[in-house]
Amino acid sequence: MTSYTPPDGNAVTVLLYRFANEHAELFHERFPDVLLLTAKDAASLDEQIAQADVLLAHSFPIEIFNKARRLRWFQCASAGIDSIMPIRNCIGDLIITNVRGIHGEVIADYVMTGIAMMYWDFSQFMRDQSRNEWHPRPLAPLAGRMLGVVGLGSIGTAIARRGKSFGMSVIGSKRNVTEPVRGVDRLFPPENIAELLQLSDFVVLAVPQVPETVGLIGREQLRLMRRSAVLVNIARGSVVAESELIEALKTGTIAGAVLDVFEREPLSADSALWTMPNVIVTPHVAGWMTDYDNRVLEIFADNLQRFIEKKPLRNVVDLTRGY
C-alpha cells in the first residue's frame, strides 16, 4: 500500500463504519473542512473505502484492504487489534491506533462483581429466592485473598488497583518486571506464570490475543490452580482451551469461572457452560459501557486533530507485539 497525502493538509476524507448518524453530525460540526463519509453496512463500506484517508471502525475489515489504496490511518474502536493481525506484514506504513485506556475501570467493576458473586455463591442465594427459601450463611471477606492478574496493560492494572482497594493481595504477570506496577505486590514474567497460578485464589486473564497467548490456559495450567480457585476471563476466548476448562470445572479441578469471552461467539446454545452451576456466562460485555461510542469518539477527535496537524497520534499500536 502506498501512502497518500492530500494537496490540502486539511482535505482529509474520514470514513466512519457502523457509527450512528448523530456522531457523524457532531464530527462535521467540529471538523468542517474534513470530508466525512459514513458506512452502515459492508456493502456501503466496500463502495466508499477507496476514497478514505482515515477509517474508524470497531474492527478492521480485511476483505476491503486491497481497495483501501488511500488509507493512511486506521483508528480501531476497541483495545484489541486482533482483526488486523492476519495482514500485519502487508500494511506498509498504515498507522494503527486503538482506544486502550477507556475500558479499564468498567472492566475492573465487572471483574470484582464476578469474583464476589462466585466467592459468596450468589447463584445459590438466587436459587433459594426462586423457591422462597430462607437460608442464612456467613460471607468470608475478600480482604486478604490473593488476586492474580495475567497481563498488566491498562485493563490489567485497573483490575489490580481495584483488587487492592478491596484489601486483596495482588500479584501479576507482565513482560517487563523491572518496573513496579501500582497496586501489585509481586510481578512474574510470562515464563513464571505457573507460580502465579499456584498462589492465586482468583486468576484474571487480561492479556491481548497474540500468538504467545493463544491456548495460554489449558489442562496443565488449570491443574496448577487451587481447587478453591476461580478463573475470570475478560481477555479473548482463544486464551483458554475451552473443552479443557469445562473438564476442569466438572471434575472440581478449580471451583468456578467467570467468562465474558469464548472460543466461538456467540457461545453455542448447546455449550455445557450455560448450565454449569459454578460458571457465570456473560455475552462479551465487560468493557461495553453505555457511553462507549462517545468515549471512542473523544479519542478519535483528538487523534484526528493531531493527524491534520501532522502531530504524533495517541495509542499507536506496535504490530510486532500485537498491542
Summary of the structure (lengths in Angstrom):
residues: 323
radius of gyration: 22.0
end to end distance: 21.6
largest distance: 73.8
contacts: 1007
relative contact order: 0.13
helix: 36%
strand: 16%
